[in-house]
Amino acid sequence: MDENNDSILTKIKRNIFFITIALIHALCIFMGAHLDLFRRSEYSFARATNVCYWLWISSWWCIYVGWLTIIWVIYKLIKKKPKDNYFEQIFDLTVLIANLLMIVAFLANFLLYYLWKIEWIYVPDTDNSTRTIKLFNSWQVKTQNYFWFNITISHIFAPFLLLYYFLKFGKVNLLKKNFRFTLVGVLVNPTVWFLYVLGREKISNHWIHPNKISYDFPRNYPYVFFYRIIGQQAYEKDINYPHSLVSRVGWTFGTILVSCIIFFSLSYFLIKLKERFNHEKKF
């Protein structure tokens, strides 16, 4: 009887942990969209009821990772008893790497903006730091504070929760055994995201906004390297942008090379780190 009670208690704790992660990401997706819709209210495209808007905002890595993590949580909640299988281990590693990359993005964005005033990713209302957004119909919050609070949760707190789960309860024995296959497996997620970003632009942007300038809202692509690969102007001052076939091919191979280095290195580091902690526990 005591063993059954312990098993039930463990399952409840497990479900609460995963649901907490899902709720954090869901909250951050909502806050990100809420702030963006507030700032873009003059555009007919920026409407919560517009499916194309959600397709567009989901092309940004942080929102995409939020949806991916929620899917991972659903899988964890509905799957049967824990068992050793390669899919589960590669899924855990994939979601963890995707979240950890947001820590890198957060730190880079924070340092570049506050030290050198360079908007590497996005900082809202840099020209109007006193602008506020209304919450609960009465609470006025500065948009920049709202933004930094949101990405602190999604880019710092949530990734560390997932790292804790991986180090304490995750398994890597099959990942290590099939390491070459693992290196291929971790590239599936960034490849899906890359193809999604390209496909979304072709479908939703041209359907809603024919003849739209590439860098106008909604931006064709979330990051500059997409513009270089496609050969489009990334921003207003990007007049002499490279658009030759040689340049585009170079950017394509460069992006693939950098991605492989990042994902391969993180995979190797995390598997070695997990072996060091050696917490192969069932959760």
C-alpha positions as CSV (number, residue, x, y, z in Angstrom):
1,M,0.0,0.0,0.0
2,D,2.8,2.4,0.9
3,E,4.5,1.7,-2.4
4,N,1.3,2.5,-4.3
5,N,0.9,5.7,-2.4
6,D,4.5,6.7,-3.1
7,S,3.9,5.9,-6.8
8,I,0.8,8.0,-6.9
9,L,2.6,10.9,-5.1
10,T,5.5,10.7,-7.5
11,K,3.2,10.8,-10.5
12,I,1.4,13.8,-9.1
13,K,4.7,15.7,-8.6
14,R,5.8,14.7,-12.1
15,N,2.7,16.0,-13.7
16,I,2.8,19.2,-11.7
17,F,6.4,19.8,-12.8
18,F,5.6,19.3,-16.5
19,I,2.4,21.3,-16.3
20,T,4.4,24.2,-14.7
21,I,6.8,24.2,-17.6
22,A,4.0,24.2,-20.1
23,L,2.2,27.0,-18.3
24,I,5.4,29.1,-18.2
25,H,5.9,28.8,-22.0
26,A,2.2,29.4,-22.7
27,L,2.3,32.5,-20.5
28,C,5.4,33.8,-22.4
29,I,3.8,33.1,-25.8
30,F,0.7,35.1,-24.6
31,M,2.8,37.9,-23.2
32,G,4.9,38.1,-26.3
33,A,1.9,38.2,-28.6
34,H,0.1,40.6,-26.3
35,L,2.9,43.1,-26.4
36,D,3.4,42.8,-30.1
37,L,-0.3,43.2,-30.8
38,F,-0.4,46.3,-28.6
39,R,2.5,47.9,-30.5
40,R,1.2,46.9,-33.9
41,S,-2.4,47.9,-33.3
42,E,-2.5,50.2,-36.4
43,Y,-1.9,47.2,-38.7
44,S,-4.9,45.1,-39.8
45,F,-2.6,42.1,-39.9
46,A,-1.9,42.3,-36.2
47,R,-5.1,40.8,-34.8
48,A,-5.4,37.9,-32.4
49,T,-8.1,36.4,-34.6
50,N,-5.8,36.4,-37.7
51,V,-4.3,32.9,-38.2
52,C,-1.6,34.3,-40.4
53,Y,-0.5,36.5,-37.6
54,W,0.0,33.5,-35.3
55,L,1.9,31.7,-38.1
56,W,4.1,34.8,-38.4
57,I,4.9,35.3,-34.7
58,S,5.5,31.5,-34.3
59,S,8.4,31.8,-36.8
60,W,10.5,33.6,-34.1
61,W,12.6,31.1,-32.3
62,C,11.4,31.8,-28.8
63,I,7.7,31.4,-29.8
64,Y,8.5,28.3,-31.8
65,V,10.4,26.8,-28.9
66,G,7.5,27.6,-26.6
67,W,5.1,25.5,-28.8
68,L,7.7,22.8,-29.2
69,T,8.1,22.5,-25.4
70,I,4.3,22.4,-24.9
71,I,4.1,19.5,-27.3
72,W,6.9,17.8,-25.4
73,V,5.0,18.3,-22.1
74,I,1.8,16.8,-23.6
75,Y,3.8,13.8,-24.8
76,K,5.3,13.4,-21.3
77,L,1.8,13.6,-19.7
78,I,0.1,11.1,-22.0
79,K,2.8,8.5,-22.5
80,K,2.7,5.3,-20.6
81,K,5.2,4.2,-17.9
82,P,8.8,5.4,-18.4
83,K,10.9,3.1,-20.5
84,D,14.2,3.1,-22.3
85,N,13.7,4.2,-25.9
86,Y,15.7,6.3,-28.2
87,F,12.9,8.6,-29.3
88,E,12.3,9.8,-25.7
89,Q,15.9,10.5,-25.1
90,I,16.4,12.4,-28.4
91,F,13.2,14.3,-27.8
92,D,14.4,15.4,-24.3
93,L,17.8,16.5,-25.7
94,T,16.1,18.3,-28.6
95,V,13.8,20.3,-26.4
96,L,16.6,21.1,-23.9
97,I,19.0,22.4,-26.7
98,A,16.2,24.5,-28.2
99,N,15.6,26.1,-24.8
100,L,19.3,26.6,-23.9
101,L,19.8,28.5,-27.1
102,M,17.4,31.1,-25.8
103,I,19.8,31.7,-22.9
104,V,22.5,32.6,-25.4
105,A,20.0,34.8,-27.3
106,F,19.0,36.6,-24.1
107,L,22.5,37.3,-23.0
108,A,23.7,38.4,-26.4
109,N,20.7,40.7,-26.8
110,F,21.0,42.2,-23.4
111,L,24.8,42.8,-23.6
112,L,24.7,44.2,-27.2
113,Y,21.8,46.5,-26.5
114,Y,22.8,47.9,-23.1
115,L,26.6,48.1,-23.8
116,W,26.6,49.1,-27.5
117,K,22.9,50.0,-28.2
118,I,22.8,47.4,-30.9
119,E,19.4,45.7,-31.4
120,W,20.7,42.2,-32.3
121,I,17.3,40.6,-31.9
122,Y,14.6,43.0,-30.8
123,V,14.0,45.5,-28.0
124,P,10.6,47.3,-28.0
125,D,10.2,51.1,-28.0
126,T,13.8,52.0,-27.9
127,D,12.7,55.5,-29.2
128,N,10.1,55.8,-26.4
129,S,11.3,54.2,-23.2
130,T,8.4,55.6,-21.2
131,R,5.7,54.0,-23.3
132,T,3.4,51.8,-21.2
133,I,1.0,48.9,-21.7
134,K,-2.2,48.5,-19.7
135,L,-2.7,45.2,-17.8
136,F,-6.0,44.1,-16.2
137,N,-7.6,47.4,-17.5
138,S,-5.8,49.5,-14.9
139,W,-2.1,48.5,-14.3
140,Q,0.3,50.6,-16.4
141,V,3.6,48.8,-17.1
142,K,6.5,50.1,-19.3
143,T,6.7,48.1,-22.4
144,Q,10.4,47.5,-22.0
145,N,9.9,46.2,-18.5
146,Y,7.1,44.0,-19.7
147,F,9.4,42.7,-22.5
148,W,12.4,42.0,-20.2
149,F,10.3,40.3,-17.6
150,N,8.8,38.0,-20.3
151,I,12.1,36.9,-21.8
152,T,13.7,36.5,-18.4
153,I,11.1,33.9,-17.6
154,S,11.1,32.2,-21.1
155,H,14.9,32.6,-21.9
156,I,16.4,32.0,-18.4
157,F,14.0,30.4,-15.9
158,A,12.3,27.8,-18.2
159,P,15.6,26.6,-19.8
160,F,17.1,26.0,-16.3
161,L,14.1,24.0,-15.3
162,L,14.5,21.8,-18.3
163,L,18.3,21.5,-17.6
164,Y,17.4,20.4,-14.0
165,Y,15.1,17.7,-15.3
166,F,17.6,16.5,-17.8
167,L,20.5,16.2,-15.4
168,K,18.5,14.7,-12.6
169,F,16.0,12.4,-14.4
170,G,17.0,12.2,-18.1
171,K,18.8,9.3,-19.7
172,V,21.5,9.4,-22.4
173,N,22.7,5.8,-22.6
174,L,21.0,5.2,-26.0
175,L,22.1,8.6,-27.3
176,K,25.7,7.8,-26.4
177,K,25.4,4.3,-27.9
178,N,24.2,5.7,-31.2
179,F,26.1,9.0,-31.1
180,R,26.5,9.5,-34.8
181,F,22.7,9.0,-35.3
182,T,22.2,11.4,-32.4
183,L,24.2,14.1,-34.2
184,V,21.8,13.7,-37.1
185,G,18.8,13.6,-34.9
186,V,19.5,16.9,-33.1
187,L,19.5,18.7,-36.5
188,V,15.8,17.6,-37.2
189,N,14.3,20.4,-35.1
190,P,16.4,23.4,-36.5
191,T,15.7,22.0,-40.0
192,V,12.0,21.9,-39.4
193,W,12.1,25.4,-38.1
194,F,14.1,26.7,-41.0
195,L,11.7,25.1,-43.6
196,Y,8.8,26.4,-41.6
197,V,10.1,30.0,-41.7
198,L,10.7,29.9,-45.4
199,G,7.3,28.2,-46.1
200,R,5.4,30.6,-43.9
201,E,6.7,33.6,-45.7
202,K,5.7,32.2,-49.1
203,I,2.2,31.3,-47.9
204,S,0.9,33.9,-45.4
205,N,2.8,37.1,-46.3
206,H,2.0,37.1,-50.0
207,W,-1.5,36.0,-49.5
208,I,-2.3,38.9,-47.1
209,H,0.2,41.5,-48.3
210,P,1.0,41.3,-52.0
211,N,3.9,43.6,-53.1
212,K,4.9,44.1,-49.5
213,I,8.4,45.4,-48.8
214,S,10.5,42.6,-47.3
215,Y,11.4,44.4,-44.1
216,D,8.0,46.0,-43.5
217,F,5.7,44.6,-40.8
218,P,5.2,41.7,-40.8
219,R,8.9,41.1,-41.6
220,N,9.4,38.4,-44.1
221,Y,11.9,36.6,-41.9
222,P,12.7,36.8,-38.2
223,Y,16.5,37.1,-38.5
224,V,19.0,38.7,-40.9
225,F,20.6,35.5,-42.1
226,F,17.3,34.4,-43.7
227,Y,17.4,37.6,-45.8
228,R,20.9,36.9,-46.9
229,I,20.1,33.4,-47.9
230,I,17.0,34.5,-49.9
231,G,18.7,37.7,-51.2
232,Q,16.3,40.2,-49.8
233,Q,16.7,43.6,-48.1
234,A,16.7,43.1,-44.3
235,Y,16.1,46.6,-43.1
236,E,15.7,50.1,-44.4
237,K,19.4,51.1,-44.4
238,D,20.4,47.7,-45.9
239,I,20.5,49.2,-49.4
240,N,23.6,47.5,-50.7
241,Y,22.5,44.0,-49.5
242,P,24.1,41.1,-51.2
243,H,21.7,39.2,-53.5
244,S,24.0,37.4,-55.9
245,L,23.7,33.6,-56.2
246,V,27.3,33.1,-54.9
247,S,26.5,35.2,-51.8
248,R,23.3,33.3,-51.2
249,V,25.0,29.9,-51.5
250,G,27.8,31.1,-49.2
251,W,25.3,32.2,-46.6
252,T,23.4,28.9,-46.9
253,F,26.5,26.8,-46.4
254,G,27.7,29.1,-43.6
255,T,24.4,28.9,-41.8
256,I,24.5,25.1,-42.1
257,L,28.1,24.9,-40.8
258,V,27.5,27.2,-37.8
259,S,24.3,25.3,-37.0
260,C,26.1,21.9,-37.1
261,I,28.9,23.2,-34.9
262,I,26.5,24.6,-32.3
263,F,24.1,21.7,-32.2
264,F,26.9,19.0,-32.3
265,S,28.8,20.8,-29.5
266,L,25.8,21.2,-27.3
267,S,24.9,17.5,-27.8
268,Y,28.3,16.3,-26.9
269,F,28.6,18.7,-23.9
270,L,25.2,17.8,-22.5
271,I,25.7,14.1,-22.8
272,K,29.0,14.3,-21.1
273,L,27.6,16.6,-18.4
274,K,24.8,14.1,-17.8
275,E,27.2,11.2,-17.4
276,R,29.1,13.3,-14.9
277,F,26.0,13.9,-12.8
278,N,25.0,10.2,-13.3
279,H,21.4,10.7,-12.1
280,E,19.7,8.1,-14.2
281,K,16.5,8.2,-12.1
282,K,13.0,7.4,-13.2
283,F,10.6,10.4,-12.9
